[in-house]
């Protein structure tokens, strides 16, 4: 290329990125023509690290682009000139480059990709040798995702990296779990880990797991500093696969999976037992003096009906519905609502196709995925489909310039059925109205009233929300190198567009309570259609330069200086309209009602920053790194928009010292490292420093019109500024037994200062909520351990490769400062351990009236409507000795009989991996869990059954497990509904141990020998079986198995309106057959 051509390219790049680029390109040295030398044909052999020959390896002459492939014995022949470079590439191995200098027979050994991953780690805006890392960084490779048929990348990452805390809310395929690194981040502005996919923020749910090459987790301030305020609480770097060298390679991988729930609510389905227990719970709450008239809303109750039900059961009469003289249906059912709703098994299919290769100076990688989950419901089932495509290409324009483009598209379609009840949706509505005594169908085929509130609408098939989440992203980048690749300039520009559209339809469900009479379930929650449209537009550009060189063999230096700019715009429109023309209405235009609600939201913010990193290494022993970023955010007021956040780290490779005389067979590597740094958290809503007015339409008609109104704005925060997270980290890395055994440990302390919380309590005459501001501080301390061992030995003349890895992490967070002068226990307070559970200490159950009379008064804790305490009720401990069970002023200084009885934060989070590979058979197992966690079920939790509301479903494990005069050692107290001494009174007796161990994944498979598959024209063939969530052990299951211990948090807002722990889409157990073919 002549100088004129270079100038044209430089000018084009400078228009897109920066004038700096053209200045850098002008320094490129002139190219020289290759000298033509005599051509000759040579031979060689390619083997793996164990000396086994590799067939199908591509050997390419870089100069002439002539290519050859190795035989079954690993042999190749190729024409070369003296000085030619040969590129040797093969799927699953690192590409090697060998120069021909007259050898007669080349012996080439390829290194597998897994070994390369162990040596090089992806960090912010680049890579580093693992041996040179001084920050807290962990990395896993593509093996984490292979052979696993899950909808979401995050589900596969759970438990693989210590202190990368991924907590699925439940098993719903459309739900993306949250990512947390190293525990509680901020109680103010919040802060999840920053997730970058090829350098651009994204949702792992939209990513094809088969595209992933590696995942790096940056945990401390030093490693995350270059990302500034977005990486305050850690960064997850997901790097997708790149093109393989050599001719085109096509890979298909797919799986067929069957799934079933790990846990489902196990409720009594015997109608009489349920109704009899309902009456007991209702009557006991009302001091044994009241008879209900209904089972909640949907079934009549009388004592005569209950007696008749008992007679029918004793006589074996199975007639679920009779018709009274007035035509009213009378029910004596034994209905299993969950069994009628949920399939025994559901089917999932997953198909992936990728094409990768190299044509002269062009590398390309193209992939696609289709994932289809048929859902778990028998009627109007939830269906989940996702489509992914990706195309990456890289062109070596000159020997100093490479340009690349990376475009990916994803579409996620989900149908979420819903009920036409009062908003509680299916789980909650079954709990409230799915009475076993009430069958689903009447004799004429119509729905019962109970069915209309629950399953009838699923069977009717008209209600639900259809959503589509579409992501389109394109990144164009360039990379230049000068001065023997010691100086590099890189840049990229990304456009990302995300559109989320959903349409929810709720129509009244027909039902009957009398023969021949049809009604419709009319509530405020149905007979409407709602459309929501959300759009995110994200622009991002990076421009940075690197200098890397080694001086006098002892001094290594690498410097990075760059600029980052991002802008995001958000638009939201929501329209709800009533009066559906027909039950099959699918468009707003077919809703003819006069009630129309329309809302819209908009915001935009911009981020910018200048970042740097400098590494210096002396004699591979002393490691130093300095990072920093000057960060700017439009979310803050003028004067507070910019801040500087630096960090520093250092390491000492003791094993490289001259005095280190320990044999590598004992200690192969020993490194100490430490870091300290600060990062700013700008995770607040845009315009928080401005007066915001909410515009609405008045319900009053004035002068014939409903006029716009607005509410008073909230008080503007005073001196709003950045939260700051200061992190100190110390670590040790040990390699032993020639690095077959590795050990890594880190301890850390993170201070989060100036958290964005409510200010001091103000007098009532202030007339508004206290303004938020930077008022609180918190400290999180923890540790991480990782131990791995890998080895091989011969069994029957063949190598058996095996490896194990165990991880353990823990953290605790303490509130250092908070505006709570009186120490109110319902809020944060100074010195509080985050997650503390305050409650009463119990002494068991009262056995007789004498014990009640001798005990402290419990009138404040009502176990009956009148406040009367009965034998069988919970007995609380009078800790303060004042003769009454109370909570004092509910403050630190006066908390009555309350004390700290537990902590809901997970402790000792662990994982365990095992891998075996022998004679083409591979086996892997992955277990993960939590060593300690306390949980107290919320008021509406499935745990309480009829102790919560008498008409709720009755868990089978409650039967014969409550106090009676003949069962005084029972777990539960006397049977009484609305029991405030349980659900509303946190106490030690019913505090649950939620520790668990789960066999998360188990795989076995077979790699077909190359001698077999090459005859079929294949480069690789693998078949296997995989299972997810096979087994879970937990102390919680000693009491109940209705709740998945890993999903004990708040319930699913879609299927239970967010009411009650345990009302969640179940975690699914799956069994898959998977196949991978490489052409």
Secondary structure, 3 states (H helix, E strand, C coil): CCHHHHHHHHHHHHHHCCHHHHHHHCCCCCCCCCCCCCEEEEEEEEECCCCCECCCCEEEECCCCCEEECCCCCEEEEEEECCCEEEEECCCECCEEEECCCCCEEEEECCEHHHHHHHEEEECCEEEEHHHCCCCEEEEEHHHCCCCCCCCHHHHHCCCCCCEEEECCCCCCCCCCEEEECCCCCCCCCCCCEEEECCEECCHHHCCHHHEEEEEEECCHHHHHHHHHHHCCCEEEEEECCCCCCCCEEEEEEEEEEEEECCCCCECCCHHHHHHHHHHHHHHHCCCCCCCCEECCCEECCHHHHHHHHHHHHCCCCCCEEECCCCEEEECCCCCHHHHHECCCEEEEEEEEEEEEEECCEEEEEEEEEEEECCCECCCCCEEEEEEEEEEEEEEEECCEEEEEEEEEEEEEEEECCCCCCCCHHHHHHHHHCCCCCCCECCCCCECHHHHHCCHHHHHCCCEEEEEEEEEEEEEEEEEEECCCCEEEEEEEEEEEEEEEEEEEECCCEEEEECCEEEECCCCCCCEEEEEEEEEEEEEEEEEEEEEEEECCCEEEEEEEEEEEEEEEEEEEEEEEECECCCCCCCHHHECCCCEEEEEEEEEEEEEEEEEEEEEEECCCEEEEEEEEEEEECCCCCCCCEEEEEEEEEEEEHHHCCCCCCCCCCEEEEEEEEEEEEEEECCCCCCCCCCCCCEEEEEEEECCEEEEEECCCCCCCCCCCCEEEEEEEEEEEEEECCCCEEEEEEEEEEEEEEEEEECCCCCHHHCCCCCEEEEEEEEEEEEEEEEEEEEEEEECCEEEEEEEEEEEEEEEEEEEECCCCCCECCCCCCCCECCEEEEECEEEECCCHHHHHHCCECCCCCCCCCCCCCCCCEEECCCCCCCECCCCCCECCCCCCCEEEEECCCEEEEEEEEEEEECCEEEEEEEEEEEECEECCCCCCCCCHHHCCCCCCCEHHHCCCECECCECCCCECCCCCCCCCCCCCCECCCCEECCEEEEEEEEEEEECCHHHHHHHCCCEEEEEEEEEEEEEECHHHHCCCCCCHHHCCCCCHHHHCCCCCCCCCCCEEEEEEEEEEEC
